[in-house]
Amino acid sequence: MSAIETNRGYAVGGVHGVVAKVLAMLSAWNDTRVTRRELSRLSDRELDDIGLCRGDIERIARHY
């Protein structure tokens, strides 16, 4: 999960900086969601073929 930088004033990035951070967080969340969904759709055999098991899905989804 992304962290919000709190040691910089809003005047440095302004509203644009805040909006950019929110959009980046939403993009990262969506990437995690899509990765989790696609890996969950694979069969156990398909996951085994790529060296994964069902228990790895959450870790892999959050890493990328």
Secondary structure as GFF3:
##gff-version 3
##sequence-region A 1 64
A	DSSP	alpha_helix	10	41	.	.	.	ID=ss1
A	DSSP	alpha_helix	44	49	.	.	.	ID=ss2
A	DSSP	three_ten_helix	54	56	.	.	.	ID=ss3
A	DSSP	alpha_helix	57	63	.	.	.	ID=ss4
###
